[in-house]
Amino acid sequence: MEYGLTIVIYYVIGLLVGFICGIAAGPGAGWVLAHVLMIPVYIALITQGAKRCHDLGHSGLWQFIPFYVLFLLFADGDAGENEYGENPKEVKEQYAEQ
């Protein structure tokens, strides 16, 4: 859910920044300005993608495989613990029971 929301937020912010920069600086310079302003959003998106890959037991570099993002959106995470740590859903359930 968190990864899906990050992607939605990425596209909404990207559209707004692109639209505003396109109007303010023109088509060519606006494109460059928009990408510079989007650097924090790109970092957040890559970070969330790495967390999601780790949830599935894969390296964070797997997110750069074409169309792997679709798999990340719909696949269930590993049950139990993998080499990257415990399943976040199970950890939350343990704390909720206490």
Secondary structure, DSSP 8 states (H G I E B T S, - for coil): -HHHHHHHHHHHHHHHHHHHHHHHH-HHHHHHHHHHHTHHHHHHHHHHHHHHHHHTTS-GGGGGSTTHHHHHHH----SS-BTTB--HHHHHHHHHH-
